[in-house]
Every structure is written in structure tokens, then in C-alpha cells.
């Protein structure tokens, strides 16, 4: 992962030919947009020296003309992104594998696996669900229940909507910050989402990755605002859309429109968890950068 800043240049400068030259010269690099600037990153001091020399030639229009290679096929690009995102793909596959667990729940058919993955164990008597106590659940060591509700989705639209956002945001965080931050982010935002939903709405049957998605969003927002040179790269419109979705959810508009009941507490809890971990990640990253300075 590129970690060394080589140049910070105006966005008006077209670096496409320069980037193509570096690529064909075997200099791995990355160019990010950060505000009104574009930032060139490399991985090693040797690559930084090579890039600086090449840029001096580029400014004087002395770089050799390089032929632009044919763009990679779409299938090749997707495969590259998948290989760069092992943890994100693992999360998506885990949710897909667990999806059959909830089948039949709408008709009152609750599998044993479903009961094992909910925040609280429950049993059906007549047409009512009776849930175990949270204190008993934690005291008896069933700590996995704090996380596993994120693997439960009730319907195709539910799982497709959530997993598309996991892919869109999760892979960007994994590319920029690595799995060492994405994994605790998923776990923390899941716990925060599930407990917030419980304390706001009481014992109920809920699940899904939406709380984690808001955790990913909160982390990306803090990281990108405080470390713009290493931005996660989400368009501003996504933040606006998702935060508006959160606010509208609390108004009850989705219930009135009969679009389904939302776990608004889970969304809020996940967002807060992501914001907190994002601030911690930035602080630790900045401290490490200062320690490495001569």
C-alpha cells in the first residue's frame, strides 16, 4: 500500500501521461484527489526518487512518448478489486451463507440457527415471541450474540441493499487503511448497533448489516476529513444520502409509506461506533507518522 507522499499538485495539471510513464517504468504509485490538489504516493524511498526525477523531465516535456495500453477488460478489473479486498469479500460471503437461516421467519418458522444468531435467544408461544434477558445472555457467556445479528437478513431486498453498500464502502476502507482497521470497525459498529437498537426499542427480532454500513460510513467520513491526503474516496453525495436516510428513518416516514420497519437505533449506534473508531484510527496514524519523522 502506497505510504510515501511524493508530490502535491493542483488538480488542473493532467498527470495521465506522467502516471502512464511511471506504470510502464515499473514504479508502483497511486494518485488521489484531496480537495483542490492531487497527491502522488509511492511505497519506497527509491520509488520516490525515481518519481521525482521523472516529474522533472515531465515538466520540461522530455518524457519519452509512451503508448497507452488498451484498457483492461471489465472482468479483469473486478477480479483485481476482489483480490485486493479479501476481508470485504469474506463479510459478503458470510452474509450470503447465512441468508437461508432466516427463510420462513415471516411465516413464524424459526430455525435453531436463527435463534443462535439473534442478540437474544427466544421461543414462540402462540403468536408471540418471548426473549431471554440481556444480562442473562451476557452472564452465560453468549458474547457472540453481540455481533452475529449482522449476519441475519429478512428478504432479498434487505440483503442486496446492505451488501452493495458493504462492497462500495468496505473495500475502499480496506484498500486505504487495511484489514487491521476494517475488522475492528466491523466488530465495534456491529456491537454498537445491536446494543443501541436493544436499548432504544427493547427486545425484538432484528438483524442485518445496515448498522455496520453506517459504521463504515462514519469511519470514512472522519478519516477523509482529518486525513484528506489519504481520503477513502467516497463521493460527497453518498454521505449526504445516507445521513438523510438516517434522519428520515427516525421520522417514521418509511413506516407510513409501508416500506418496512427500520432498525433506526442500529443505524445510529453503528454510525457512532464508526465515528469513534475513525477518530482513534486517525490519532494513532498521525502519532505513528510523527514517530517515524527524523
C-alpha positions as CSV (number, residue, x, y, z in Angstrom):
1,X,0.0,0.0,0.0
2,X,1.4,3.4,-1.0
3,X,2.5,5.4,2.1
4,X,5.1,8.0,0.9
5,X,3.9,11.3,-0.4
6,X,6.0,12.4,-3.5
7,X,4.1,15.4,-4.8
8,X,1.0,17.6,-4.1
9,X,-0.1,19.3,-7.2
10,X,-3.0,21.3,-8.5
11,X,-5.9,19.3,-9.9
12,X,-5.6,21.4,-13.1
13,X,-2.4,19.5,-14.1
14,X,-3.1,16.5,-16.3
15,X,-0.9,13.7,-14.9
16,X,-2.3,10.9,-17.0
17,X,0.8,10.7,-19.3
18,X,3.1,11.0,-16.3
19,X,1.2,8.2,-14.5
20,X,1.3,6.0,-17.6
21,X,5.1,6.5,-17.8
22,X,5.6,5.6,-14.2
23,X,3.5,2.5,-14.7
24,X,5.4,1.3,-17.7
25,X,8.7,2.2,-16.0
26,X,7.7,-0.2,-13.2
27,X,7.2,2.4,-10.4
28,X,4.1,1.4,-8.4
29,X,2.2,4.5,-7.4
30,X,-1.2,6.0,-6.6
31,X,-2.7,9.4,-7.3
32,X,-5.5,10.7,-5.0
33,X,-7.6,13.8,-5.2
34,X,-7.7,15.8,-1.9
35,X,-9.6,19.0,-2.1
36,X,-8.1,21.2,-4.8
37,X,-5.0,19.1,-5.0
38,X,-3.9,15.7,-6.4
39,X,-1.4,13.7,-4.3
40,X,1.1,11.2,-5.7
41,X,2.0,8.3,-3.4
42,X,4.6,5.5,-3.7
43,X,5.8,2.7,-1.4
44,X,9.5,3.1,-1.0
45,X,12.1,5.9,-0.9
46,X,13.7,4.6,-4.1
47,X,10.4,4.8,-5.9
48,X,10.0,8.4,-4.6
49,X,13.4,9.4,-6.1
50,X,12.6,7.8,-9.4
51,X,9.2,9.6,-9.5
52,X,10.7,13.0,-8.7
53,X,13.3,12.6,-11.5
54,X,10.6,11.6,-13.9
55,X,8.5,14.5,-12.9
56,X,11.3,17.0,-13.6
57,X,11.5,15.5,-17.1
58,X,7.7,15.6,-17.4
59,X,7.7,19.4,-16.5
60,X,10.2,20.0,-19.3
61,X,8.2,17.9,-21.7
62,X,11.2,15.5,-22.0
63,X,9.4,12.2,-21.1
64,X,9.5,9.6,-23.9
65,X,6.2,9.2,-25.6
66,X,4.5,6.0,-24.3
67,X,1.7,4.2,-26.0
68,X,-1.4,3.9,-23.9
69,X,-2.2,0.3,-23.4
70,X,-5.7,-1.0,-24.1
71,X,-7.9,-0.6,-21.0
72,X,-8.3,-3.9,-19.0
73,X,-11.5,-5.8,-19.6
74,X,-14.2,-5.2,-17.0
75,X,-14.0,-8.7,-15.7
76,X,-10.3,-8.2,-15.1
77,X,-10.9,-5.0,-13.2
78,X,-13.5,-6.7,-11.0
79,X,-11.1,-9.6,-10.3
80,X,-8.4,-7.2,-9.3
81,X,-10.7,-5.4,-6.9
82,X,-11.9,-8.7,-5.4
83,X,-8.3,-9.9,-4.8
84,X,-7.5,-6.5,-3.1
85,X,-10.5,-6.9,-0.8
86,X,-10.3,-10.3,1.0
87,X,-11.9,-9.2,4.2
88,X,-14.7,-7.3,2.5
89,X,-15.4,-10.3,0.3
90,X,-15.4,-12.6,3.4
91,X,-18.0,-10.5,5.0
92,X,-20.2,-10.6,1.9
93,X,-19.9,-14.4,1.6
94,X,-20.6,-14.9,5.3
95,X,-23.9,-13.0,4.9
96,X,-24.8,-14.9,1.8
97,X,-24.1,-18.2,3.5
98,X,-26.3,-17.2,6.5
99,X,-29.2,-15.9,4.4
100,X,-31.1,-19.2,4.3
101,X,-31.2,-19.1,8.2
102,X,-34.0,-16.5,8.1
103,X,-36.1,-18.2,5.4
104,X,-39.6,-18.9,6.7
105,X,-39.3,-16.4,9.6
106,X,-42.1,-14.3,8.1
107,X,-44.4,-17.3,8.5
108,X,-43.3,-18.0,12.0
109,X,-40.9,-20.8,11.2
110,X,-37.8,-20.0,13.2
111,X,-34.8,-22.3,12.7
112,X,-32.4,-23.3,15.5
113,X,-29.6,-21.4,13.7
114,X,-31.7,-18.2,13.7
115,X,-32.2,-18.5,17.4
116,X,-28.4,-18.9,17.9
117,X,-27.5,-15.8,15.9
118,X,-30.0,-13.3,17.3
119,X,-29.0,-10.8,20.0
120,X,-31.3,-12.6,22.5
121,X,-32.5,-16.2,22.5
122,X,-36.2,-16.5,22.1
123,X,-39.1,-19.0,21.9
124,X,-42.5,-18.9,20.3
125,X,-45.7,-19.3,22.3
126,X,-48.8,-19.0,20.4
127,X,-48.3,-16.0,18.2
128,X,-45.9,-14.1,20.5
129,X,-42.1,-14.2,20.8
130,X,-40.6,-14.3,24.3
131,X,-36.9,-13.2,24.6
132,X,-34.2,-14.1,27.1
133,X,-32.8,-11.4,29.4
134,X,-29.8,-9.4,28.1
135,X,-28.0,-9.7,31.5
136,X,-28.5,-13.5,31.5
137,X,-27.3,-13.7,27.9
138,X,-24.0,-11.9,28.7
139,X,-23.5,-13.6,32.1
140,X,-23.9,-17.0,30.5
141,X,-21.1,-16.3,28.0
142,X,-23.1,-15.9,24.9
143,X,-21.0,-13.0,23.7
144,X,-21.1,-13.9,20.0
145,X,-24.7,-12.7,20.1
146,X,-23.4,-9.1,20.3
147,X,-22.0,-9.4,16.7
148,X,-23.9,-12.2,14.9
149,X,-27.2,-10.3,14.2
150,X,-25.3,-8.5,11.4
151,X,-25.5,-11.9,9.5
152,X,-29.3,-12.0,9.5
153,X,-31.3,-10.6,6.6
154,X,-35.0,-10.8,6.2
155,X,-35.7,-10.7,2.5
156,X,-33.8,-10.3,-0.8
157,X,-34.0,-6.5,-0.9
158,X,-32.7,-6.3,2.6
159,X,-29.5,-8.3,1.9
160,X,-28.8,-6.9,-1.6
161,X,-29.1,-3.3,-0.4
162,X,-26.8,-3.9,2.6
163,X,-24.2,-5.9,0.8
164,X,-23.9,-3.4,-2.1
165,X,-23.0,-0.8,0.5
166,X,-20.6,-3.1,2.3
167,X,-18.8,-3.7,-1.0
168,X,-18.8,0.0,-2.0
169,X,-17.5,1.4,1.3
170,X,-15.8,-1.6,2.9
171,X,-13.4,-2.3,0.0
172,X,-12.3,1.4,0.0
173,X,-11.5,1.3,3.7
174,X,-9.7,-2.0,3.2
175,X,-7.6,-0.5,0.4
176,X,-6.7,2.6,2.2
177,X,-6.5,1.5,5.9
178,X,-6.0,-2.2,5.6
179,X,-7.9,-5.1,7.3
180,X,-6.2,-4.2,10.6
181,X,-8.8,-1.3,10.8
182,X,-11.6,-2.8,8.9
183,X,-12.0,-5.8,11.1
184,X,-12.3,-4.0,14.4
185,X,-14.5,-1.4,12.7
186,X,-17.0,-4.1,11.6
187,X,-17.0,-5.7,15.1
188,X,-17.3,-2.4,17.0
189,X,-20.0,-1.0,14.8
190,X,-22.0,-4.3,15.0
191,X,-21.9,-4.4,18.8
192,X,-22.8,-0.7,19.0
193,X,-25.6,-1.1,16.5
194,X,-27.1,-4.1,18.2
195,X,-27.0,-2.7,21.7
196,X,-28.3,0.7,20.7
197,X,-31.2,-0.9,18.9
198,X,-31.9,-3.0,22.0
199,X,-31.8,-0.1,24.5
200,X,-33.9,2.1,22.2
201,X,-36.6,-0.4,21.2
202,X,-36.4,-3.3,23.6
203,X,-36.2,-7.0,22.8
204,X,-37.2,-7.7,19.3
205,X,-36.3,-9.7,16.3
206,X,-33.9,-7.7,14.1
207,X,-30.7,-8.1,12.1
208,X,-28.7,-7.1,9.1
209,X,-25.5,-5.2,8.1
210,X,-27.1,-1.8,7.9
211,X,-25.7,-0.8,11.3
212,X,-22.2,-1.9,10.1
213,X,-22.8,0.1,6.9
214,X,-23.4,3.2,8.9
215,X,-20.3,2.4,10.9
216,X,-18.2,2.2,7.7
217,X,-19.7,5.5,6.6
218,X,-18.8,7.2,9.9
219,X,-15.3,5.9,9.8
220,X,-14.8,7.0,6.2
221,X,-16.2,10.5,7.0
222,X,-13.8,11.1,9.9
223,X,-10.8,9.6,8.2
224,X,-11.3,11.5,5.0
225,X,-12.0,14.8,6.7
226,X,-8.9,14.6,9.0
227,X,-6.5,12.9,6.6
228,X,-7.6,14.3,3.2
229,X,-4.3,13.3,1.6
230,X,-5.3,9.7,2.2
231,X,-9.0,10.0,1.6
232,X,-11.3,6.9,1.5
233,X,-12.6,8.4,-1.8
234,X,-16.3,8.3,-1.3
235,X,-18.3,10.9,-3.2
236,X,-19.8,13.6,-1.0
237,X,-23.3,12.7,-2.3
238,X,-23.1,9.3,-0.6
239,X,-22.6,10.9,2.8
240,X,-25.5,13.3,2.2
241,X,-27.8,10.5,1.0
242,X,-27.0,8.1,3.9
243,X,-27.3,10.7,6.6
244,X,-30.6,11.9,5.1
245,X,-31.7,8.3,5.1
246,X,-30.9,8.0,8.8
247,X,-32.7,11.2,9.7
248,X,-35.8,10.3,7.7
249,X,-35.9,6.9,9.3
250,X,-36.4,8.5,12.7
251,X,-39.4,10.5,11.4
252,X,-41.3,7.3,10.8
253,X,-41.9,8.2,7.1
254,X,-40.8,4.7,5.9
255,X,-43.4,3.1,8.2
256,X,-46.1,5.5,7.0
257,X,-45.3,4.6,3.4
258,X,-45.4,0.9,4.2
259,X,-41.8,0.5,3.1
260,X,-40.9,-1.7,6.1
261,X,-39.8,-1.1,9.7
262,X,-36.2,0.2,10.0
263,X,-33.8,-0.6,12.9
264,X,-33.1,3.1,13.4
265,X,-31.3,2.5,16.7
266,X,-28.9,0.2,14.9
267,X,-28.2,2.8,12.3
268,X,-27.4,5.4,14.9
269,X,-25.3,3.1,17.0
270,X,-23.3,1.9,14.1
271,X,-22.6,5.4,12.9
272,X,-21.4,6.5,16.4
273,X,-19.2,3.4,16.6
274,X,-17.7,4.2,13.2
275,X,-17.1,7.9,14.1
276,X,-15.3,6.9,17.4
277,X,-13.1,4.3,15.8
278,X,-12.4,6.7,12.9
279,X,-11.1,9.4,15.3
280,X,-9.0,6.8,17.1
281,X,-7.5,5.5,13.8
282,X,-6.6,9.0,12.7
283,X,-5.0,9.8,16.0
284,X,-2.9,6.6,16.0
285,X,-1.9,7.1,12.3
286,X,-0.8,10.7,13.0
287,X,1.2,9.6,16.1
288,X,2.9,6.9,14.1
289,X,3.8,9.4,11.4
290,X,5.4,11.7,13.9
291,X,7.4,8.9,15.5
292,X,8.8,8.0,12.1
293,X,9.9,11.5,11.3
294,X,13.7,12.1,11.7
